[in-house]
Amino acid sequence: MTTANEPVTAPSPAAAAAGDGTGIFDPRPVALPDRSDVGAPACSVVMTAYNDFRFLDEAVDSVLGQDFQDFELIVIDDGSDDPEPVKALAARDPRIRVLLNETNVGTAVSANRAIAQARGDIIVRLDSDDVSEPSRIGKLVEALRADPELGLVGSAVTLIDEAGRAHRVEIMPETDLAIRWTLLFHNPFYHSATAFRRAAFEAAGGYREDEPVSQDHYLWFDILPHTRARNLAEPLTRYRVNSQGLTATHPTHSRKRTDPIREAIWRDLGLTYDPHKVQLGGDASNFLRGVDIREPERRDAAEAHILKMLDHLLAERPALARPNEQLAIDRFITKLRQRFAAGRRSTLVPHRLRRAWQLSRTIGVASTARLVIDRLSRKATPAAPRSVRLTNVGEMDPVTALFHQVSPYEGFDPSAWPADVQGWGSEDPVFLEVMSKVKPKLIVEVGSWKGASAIHMARMAKALRLDCRIICVDTWLGSAEHALGQRPEWRESLQFRHGFPQLYFTFLANVVRAGVADRIVPLANSSDNAALILAARNVAPDLIYIDGAHEEDPVYRDLHNYWRLLAPGGALIGDDFGWEGVRRAAERFAAETGLEIDARGEKFILWRAQGE
């Protein structure tokens, strides 16, 4: 392992991949023994700091306030102009150890020095501007202790701004295979979300001290040939988007800094990485992160790029598909299918699709890979309708039983309906902000369309560990502008059969594919009738989201009808505030009730006081 006084001699990415036969896709695990001294803490939390101390106390407090208390906290100041804020930490708690660099030597050198002096077998990282959730350290330690082959673990994160406001949860690849796949395109971990065994860190050679910004990305590249990795689904770190942070203030483009990693691991798959195709690489990376690519040509190029990589991964490294990982691979390919099919169908040539199908079949994921092929091909034919019993989907929980004698998902086959999770503003940061504050047990959504916003809220509830149900109110007949065909694609999206829209079944299929049918309860009715039904059933939601009409009178009526249902301390979110009719209705209702409109672009919030 390197220290502050020892220059890094770790091989370049290319050498690491080709020198001794080891690499990201040919791991040679090393023994990962416990090396803690007698009486040493279970883990060492390592934090580097330099000049910007605005969030230092909050970061330290989040460590000291952990549910799991068997740790030491090492804070190293990297030659700050005034290191007194760091020096003062030593008096706060006996578990805090302070190290000081005489000059500014960089984050990588500082972290290597701190880890060299750490006493714990497990190293937990946290930057001085980020925040650990109270259960974070305990859950990371538990994950490493439960799996001897696991040497690196991270988690999802909640992105916050400099004021501490939550914007969204960033979901990360969870399985070892998904992490290695993601490294082909971008960083599969948030640095402040990770913990690793000290032995794995030493086998990797420590942080590369010649990498001033992306040393964490290179560490994962160096560590994965020696151990297995995972990300926990729960967001355990609040990651601050900091205008004065290291990444934000460094002038070099982030993808260029890490191009050597991709060059090496692409070579390991028999491919040539072209660092000059910045747009294509960025598009593929963004697509896999869930960002839509609106230009058809760029979207098709990104899909072809991703499928090519998948072909080579499955063909060249089938050994990675361990028997106990087949379900994870199945889910992974299904997720790709959903992303491809959600927008305009790809124009990939048929031989590419057949190749993907043949390769996928070799590792036992034929059923889901076939769906990839069917949905990508313009010539694909839908599967024959069949009635299936979906296990653990739509069971009759008490909320469902309020409105249905049989689960709406009972016997429903989603494969008969193409994936089409269309929405507008469905993942707005306002959902995470309000849900984090209100912590709803029951949500009512008025105007669900194809389910995009309901699915997002269900995923946020899962990430926030909320036992929450979402009642979705809609006729699923479309609005006047859809039926009148003001845009051809609007009318087509209603999917008329025998003169009747089939939108409801698209909604059900989207919910089932997203794996949130246990949280979402459809209530097919007009908003007026549904309000009466909910009142008769004594439903008092903690959060209401209204995304229905755009005309003043029906919007005002919805606000009036549903505000009466809202529980004390709850919140009502409205959509389309930019529409004149919606804005007039909201202002009229707020004036009558004495409420203040909390406007957020196209969204607005009405907060209900606890005592109401």
Residue pairs with C-beta under 8 A, 6 or more apart in sequence:
1 112
1 115
1 116
1 201
1 202
1 205
1 206
2 8
2 9
2 10
2 112
2 205
2 206
2 207
2 209
3 112
3 113
3 116
4 101
4 105
4 109
4 110
4 112
4 113
4 116
7 209
8 108
8 205
8 206
8 207
8 208
8 209
8 210
9 205
10 16
10 204
10 205
10 206
10 208
10 222
11 19
12 260
12 264
13 218
13 221
13 260
13 261
13 263
13 264
13 265
14 260
14 263
14 264
14 267
16 22
16 23
16 221
16 222
16 225
16 264
17 23
17 24
17 264
17 265
17 267
17 268
18 264
18 267
18 268
21 28
22 28
22 225
22 226
23 225
23 264
23 265
23 268
24 180
24 183
24 221
24 224
24 225
24 265
24 268
25 180
25 265
25 268
25 269
25 313
25 316
25 317
25 320
26 225
26 268
26 317
27 224
27 225
27 226
27 227
27 228
28 225
28 226
29 149
29 226
29 227
29 228
30 199
30 200
30 203
30 226
30 227
31 199
32 148
32 149
32 151
32 197
32 199
32 200
32 227
33 199
34 121
35 121
35 198
35 199
36 42
36 119
36 120
36 121
37 119
40 119
40 120
40 121
41 70
41 71
41 72
41 95
41 119
41 120
42 68
42 70
42 71
42 120
42 121
42 122
42 141
43 70
43 71
43 72
43 120
43 121
43 122
43 123
43 124
43 137
43 140
43 141
43 195
44 71
44 72
44 73
44 74
44 115
44 118
44 119
44 120
44 122
44 123
44 124
45 63
45 71
45 72
45 73
45 74
45 124
45 125
45 126
45 137
46 74
46 76
46 111
46 114
46 115
46 118
46 123
46 124
46 125
46 126
47 59
47 60
47 63
47 73
47 74
47 75
47 76
47 125
47 126
47 127
47 128
48 75
48 76
48 78
48 107
48 110
48 111
48 114
48 127
48 128
49 56
49 75
49 76
49 77
49 78
49 80
49 85
49 86
49 128
50 77
50 78
50 79
50 80
50 104
50 107
51 80
51 81
52 128
52 129
52 242
52 244
52 245
53 80
53 85
53 86
53 128
54 129
54 162
55 128
55 129
55 130
55 131
55 240
55 242
56 85
56 86
56 89
56 128
56 129
58 131
58 164
59 126
59 127
59 128
59 129
59 130
59 131
59 132
60 73
60 75
60 89
60 92
60 96
62 126
62 131
62 132
62 133
62 134
63 71
63 73
63 126
63 132
63 137
64 73
64 92
64 93
64 95
65 134
66 132
66 134
66 135
66 136
66 137
66 138
67 134
67 135
67 137
67 138
68 135
68 137
68 138
68 141
71 95
71 120
71 124
71 137
72 95
72 96
72 97
72 118
72 119
72 120
73 93
73 95
73 96
73 97
74 97
74 98
74 99
74 114
74 117
74 118
75 86
75 89
75 96
75 97
75 98
75 99
75 128
76 98
76 99
76 100
76 101
76 110
76 111
76 113
76 114
77 83
77 86
77 87
77 98
77 99
77 100
77 101
78 101
78 104
78 105
78 106
78 107
78 110
79 101
79 102
79 103
79 104
79 105
80 86
80 104
83 100
86 98
86 100
87 98
87 100
89 96
89 98
90 96
90 97
90 98
97 117
99 113
99 114
99 117
101 109
101 110
101 113
106 209
106 212
107 207
107 212
107 215
107 246
108 207
108 208
108 209
108 210
108 211
108 212
108 215
109 207
109 209
111 125
111 207
111 215
112 206
112 207
112 209
115 123
115 198
115 201
115 206
118 198
120 198
121 197
121 198
121 199
122 140
122 141
122 144
122 195
122 196
122 197
122 198
123 195
123 196
123 197
123 198
123 201
124 137
124 140
124 141
124 194
124 195
125 191
125 192
125 194
125 195
125 216
126 132
126 192
126 237
127 191
127 192
127 245
129 240
129 242
129 245
130 192
130 237
130 238
130 239
130 240
131 160
131 237
131 238
131 240
132 236
132 237
132 238
133 235
133 236
133 237
133 238
135 236
136 155
136 236
136 237
137 195
139 155
139 232
139 234
139 236
140 153
140 155
140 195
140 232
140 236
141 195
143 150
143 153
143 230
143 232
144 150
144 151
144 153
144 195
144 197
147 228
149 227
149 228
150 227
150 228
150 229
150 230
151 196
151 197
151 199
151 200
151 223
151 226
151 227
151 228
151 229
152 189
152 194
152 195
152 196
152 197
152 200
152 220
152 223
152 224
152 227
152 228
152 229
152 230
153 194
153 195
153 196
153 229
153 230
153 231
153 232
154 172
154 188
154 189
154 190
154 193
154 194
154 195
154 229
154 230
154 231
154 232
155 172
155 193
155 231
155 232
155 233
155 234
155 235
155 236
155 237
156 169
156 170
156 171
156 172
156 193
156 231
156 232
156 233
156 234
156 235
156 236
156 463
157 169
157 170
157 172
157 190
157 192
157 193
157 235
157 236
157 237
157 238
157 239
158 166
158 168
158 169
158 170
158 235
158 237
158 238
158 239
158 432
158 436
159 166
159 167
159 168
159 169
159 170
159 238
159 239
159 241
160 166
160 167
160 238
160 239
160 240
160 241
161 167
161 240
161 241
162 240
162 241
162 242
162 243
164 238
164 240
165 433
166 238
166 429
166 432
166 433
166 436
167 241
167 429
167 432
167 433
168 427
168 429
168 432
169 235
169 432
169 459
169 460
169 463
169 464
170 190
170 235
170 239
171 233
171 290
171 459
171 463
172 188
172 189
172 190
172 193
172 231
173 179
173 181
173 182
173 188
173 231
174 230
174 231
174 232
174 233
174 328
175 230
175 325
175 328
175 332
176 228
176 229
176 230
176 325
177 320
177 321
177 325
177 328
177 329
177 332
178 188
178 328
178 332
179 188
179 189
179 220
179 224
179 229
179 230
179 231
180 224
180 320
181 309
181 310
181 313
181 332
182 188
182 288
183 220
183 221
183 224
183 261
183 265
184 262
184 265
184 266
184 269
184 309
184 313
185 262
185 281
185 284
185 285
185 288
185 309
186 285
186 288
186 289
187 214
187 216
187 217
187 220
187 258
188 220
188 229
188 231
189 216
189 220
189 231
190 237
190 239
191 216
192 237
192 239
193 231
193 236
193 237
193 239
194 216
196 223
197 227
200 223
200 226
200 227
201 219
201 223
203 223
203 226
203 227
204 219
204 222
204 223
204 226
205 222
206 219
207 215
207 216
207 218
207 219
208 215
208 218
208 219
208 222
209 215
211 218
211 257
212 246
212 250
213 246
213 247
213 250
213 252
213 254
213 257
214 254
214 257
214 258
217 257
217 258
217 261
218 258
218 261
220 229
221 261
221 264
221 265
223 229
233 462
233 463
234 463
234 465
235 463
235 464
241 248
242 248
247 254
253 278
255 278
255 281
255 282
255 285
256 275
259 273
259 275
262 273
262 275
262 281
263 273
263 275
266 272
266 273
267 273
269 309
269 312
269 313
269 316
269 317
270 312
270 316
271 308
271 309
271 312
275 281
279 298
280 298
280 301
280 302
280 305
281 305
283 293
283 298
283 299
283 301
283 302
283 305
284 302
284 305
284 306
286 293
287 293
287 299
287 302
287 303
287 306
287 339
288 306
288 339
290 339
292 342
292 343
293 299
293 302
293 343
296 344
299 343
299 344
299 346
300 346
300 347
300 348
303 340
303 346
303 348
303 376
304 346
304 348
304 352
306 336
307 348
307 352
307 356
308 352
310 333
310 336
310 356
310 359
311 352
311 355
311 356
311 359
313 320
314 321
314 359
314 360
314 362
314 363
315 359
315 362
318 362
318 363
321 329
321 363
321 364
326 363
326 364
326 365
329 363
329 365
330 365
330 367
330 368
331 368
333 360
333 365
333 368
333 369
333 372
334 368
334 371
334 513
336 372
337 368
337 371
337 372
337 375
337 376
337 419
338 419
338 421
338 513
338 514
340 346
340 372
340 375
340 376
341 375
341 376
341 418
341 419
341 420
342 419
342 420
342 421
342 422
345 375
345 376
345 377
345 378
346 376
347 378
348 376
348 377
350 377
350 379
353 373
353 376
353 377
354 373
356 369
356 372
356 373
357 366
357 369
357 370
357 372
357 373
360 366
360 368
360 369
360 370
360 372
361 369
371 415
373 380
374 380
374 381
374 382
374 383
375 418
375 419
382 415
382 416
382 418
383 413
383 415
383 416
384 416
385 413
385 416
386 413
386 416
387 411
387 413
388 411
388 412
388 413
389 410
389 411
390 409
390 410
390 412
390 512
390 517
392 518
393 407
393 409
393 512
393 517
393 518
394 400
394 407
394 408
394 409
394 410
394 412
394 517
394 518
395 407
395 518
396 404
396 406
396 407
397 469
397 518
399 442
399 469
399 471
399 521
400 407
400 408
400 521
402 537
402 539
403 471
403 521
403 523
403 533
403 537
404 521
408 508
408 521
408 522
409 508
409 511
409 512
409 517
412 505
412 508
412 509
412 512
414 508
414 509
414 512
414 513
416 505
416 509
417 502
417 505
417 506
417 508
417 509
418 506
419 509
419 510
419 513
420 450
420 493
420 506
420 510
421 450
421 451
421 452
421 455
421 510
421 514
422 449
422 450
422 452
422 493
423 449
423 450
423 451
423 452
423 453
425 453
425 575
425 602
425 603
426 452
426 453
426 455
426 456
427 452
427 453
427 456
428 600
428 601
428 602
428 603
430 573
430 600
430 603
430 605
431 453
431 456
431 457
431 460
431 545
431 573
432 460
434 543
434 571
434 573
434 605
435 457
435 460
435 461
435 464
435 466
435 543
436 464
437 571
438 542
438 543
438 569
438 570
438 571
439 464
439 466
439 542
440 461
440 466
440 468
440 541
440 542
440 543
440 570
441 466
441 467
441 468
441 469
441 542
442 468
442 469
442 470
442 471
442 539
442 540
442 541
442 542
442 543
443 457
443 461
443 468
443 469
443 470
443 471
443 541
443 542
443 543
443 544
443 545
444 470
444 471
444 473
444 534
444 539
444 541
444 543
444 544
444 545
444 562
444 565
445 453
445 454
445 457
445 470
445 471
445 472
445 473
445 544
445 545
445 547
446 473
446 474
446 527
446 530
446 544
446 545
446 546
446 547
446 548
446 558
446 562
447 473
447 474
447 527
447 546
447 547
447 548
447 549
447 575
448 454
448 472
448 473
448 474
448 476
448 507
448 522
448 547
449 474
449 503
449 507
449 547
450 493
450 503
450 506
450 507
450 510
451 472
451 507
451 510
451 511
451 514
451 520
452 510
453 545
453 547
454 470
454 472
454 511
454 516
454 520
455 510
455 511
455 514
455 516
455 520
457 470
457 545
458 468
458 470
458 514
458 516
458 519
458 520
459 514
459 516
461 468
461 470
461 519
462 516
462 519
468 519
469 519
469 520
469 521
470 519
470 520
470 521
471 521
471 523
471 534
471 539
471 541
472 507
472 520
472 521
472 522
472 523
473 523
473 525
473 527
473 530
474 504
474 507
474 522
474 523
474 524
475 524
475 525
475 526
476 501
476 503
476 504
476 507
476 524
477 483
477 494
477 501
477 503
478 490
478 493
478 494
478 501
478 503
479 549
479 550
481 487
481 490
482 490
482 491
482 493
482 494
483 491
483 494
484 491
485 491
493 503
494 501
494 502
494 503
495 501
495 502
495 503
495 506
496 502
504 522
504 524
507 522
508 522
511 517
511 520
523 530
523 533
523 534
525 533
527 548
527 554
527 557
527 558
527 561
527 562
528 557
528 561
531 558
531 561
531 562
531 565
534 565
535 564
535 565
539 565
540 565
540 566
540 567
541 565
541 566
541 567
541 570
542 566
542 567
542 569
542 570
542 571
543 570
543 571
543 572
543 573
544 562
544 563
544 565
544 566
544 570
544 571
544 572
544 573
545 572
545 573
545 574
545 575
546 555
546 558
546 559
546 562
546 572
546 573
546 574
546 575
547 574
547 575
547 576
548 554
548 555
548 558
549 555
549 558
549 581
550 576
550 579
550 581
550 582
551 581
552 581
552 582
552 584
552 585
552 588
553 585
555 574
555 581
555 582
555 585
555 586
556 585
556 588
556 589
559 572
559 574
559 585
559 586
559 589
559 606
560 589
562 572
563 572
563 589
563 593
563 606
563 608
566 572
566 608
567 608
568 608
568 609
568 610
568 611
568 612
569 608
569 609
569 610
570 608
571 605
571 606
571 607
571 608
572 605
572 606
572 608
573 603
573 604
573 605
574 582
574 586
574 603
574 604
574 605
574 606
575 582
575 602
575 603
576 582
576 602
577 583
577 586
577 599
577 600
577 601
577 602
577 603
577 604
578 601
578 602
586 597
586 604
586 606
587 597
589 595
590 596
590 597
590 606
595 606
595 607
596 607
597 604
597 605
597 606
598 604
598 605
598 606
598 607
